[in-house]
């Protein structure tokens, strides 16, 4: 293909991309009007959104006042041609944002969210806590007299604790299952954990719930951390807060971009969800990340009706059990996924340098695992952490994608974890004997 042909093809692709996303801009602005009307009809008042200036709708930040409680600038900084032209102001003048309608007393979920028992069972418990799967160490071993070490596992976006309990836990050796106690957490807003409507799902919200549900009730004074994808951002924040308690950190495919003085969250959004038509995965990420109301519409069709889709999928696959990843994909609300995407994955970028600096000073052992064919999180994210923390270990897995870096090579992954933990244990014994004064 000569240079002229390549330029023509590039120009055509750019034009087509611009037209498609221009249409999506219009569609999202139109859906904003529709959902405002439907919210007012079903609930008595319309729900606030991020289609207006920062601070509108009372969402400029969550309670608390510290930096981590503020919402990401990516929520308000997403450009929309029709919104900037004043399309929504015209609609407001037409009076289509009326507040009359049926008042629904259950404010813990929106009318567009699923109301099945598995999705709302958490709402009946006033003491909101995360769903945590605890695998206690095996009994009856000679090694059992030694107090087990604790390991906390945090999953990625649109996933749950099943990612660990179904794929990873069964592959641990008997020695590991004897000497370690495993905690697999459903993060706030996902899986079987609470999905409160009055929460903005900031890093602080996620950390508070992990403390409330795992660290405090189980009295964890020391623990290892293991995470995948989005869970890596929360893991680094948690480790930076508990530097004296963390024994080791293993993060896989971490979406951690360099912090910038301004627009760090928007920069992360543009890199993680670039507006492109191809490949389809990136296009889907762009639609769900840039368009609040399009995303809500997709969640209304898929998540609210997940039981129907699961039955159809079972018929198509002729299987009585679905893969845990297919089930986890719809176990959230749009409100929880939308805010976590922006306030954790994108918003975490502005706090990353501070977290990494604390971990560098603490000398805690950090192992980074990344697939060289990861199309979701670029390799530069792991390189950025390595640059900030020179003692961090980076392992690049050949021919591995964002998920197959773990799924499909579970045994190799668990052997790596056991090696990391065993190396820390042997180092601790040497330190106790006074054989090593400083290793990290």
FENKA-V447290 format. One record per run of one state. SS is the DSSP state (H for helix, E for strand, L for the rest). FROM is the first residue (numbers start at 1). LEN is the number of residues. Records with the same first field share a line. If there is no record, write none. Layout:
SS->FROM-LEN / FROM-LEN
This chain:
L->1-2 / 44-12 / 59-2 / 62-5 / 71-2 / 78-3 / 85-2 / 94-23 / 125-7 / 136-6 / 146-3 / 155-7 / 166-3 / 172-2 / 186-4 / 191-12 / 216-7 / 229-1 / 242-4 / 253-11 / 273-7 / 291-1 / 303-3 / 318-6 / 329-3 / 333-1 / 351-1 / 363-2 / 372-8 / 389-4 / 398-12 / 434-7
H->3-41 / 56-3 / 67-3 / 73-5 / 81-4 / 87-7 / 117-8 / 142-4 / 162-4 / 169-3 / 174-6 / 203-13 / 230-12 / 264-9 / 280-11 / 292-11 / 306-12 / 324-5 / 334-17 / 352-11 / 380-9 / 410-24
E->61-1 / 70-1 / 132-4 / 149-6 / 180-6 / 190-1 / 223-6 / 246-7 / 332-1 / 365-7 / 393-5
